[in-house]
Amino acid sequence: MDINTLRILATIASFIVFIGLMVWTWQHRNTSDFKDAANLPFTDDQS
């Protein structure tokens, strides 16, 4: 196994992780969680 084979495997693994993150992000069951997280900077903390 040479260095080019390792580079190819790392590229493929990174691409698979990227696609997995994109699928996870665009699932409808996560929409409300992401909307809540997007509004966190605008909440008024009374601590």
WOQUI-V827451 format. One record per residue. RES is the residue in one letter. BURIAL is + if it has 24 or more other ideal C-beta (glycine too) atoms within 12 Angstrom, else -. Layout:
RES & BURIAL
RES & BURIAL
This chain:
M & -
D & -
I & -
N & -
T & -
L & -
R & -
I & -
L & -
A & -
T & -
I & -
A & -
S & -
F & -
I & -
V & -
F & -
I & -
G & -
L & -
M & -
V & -
W & -
T & -
W & -
Q & -
H & -
R & -
N & -
T & -
S & -
D & -
F & -
K & -
D & -
A & -
A & -
N & -
L & -
P & -
F & -
T & -
D & -
D & -
Q & -
S & -
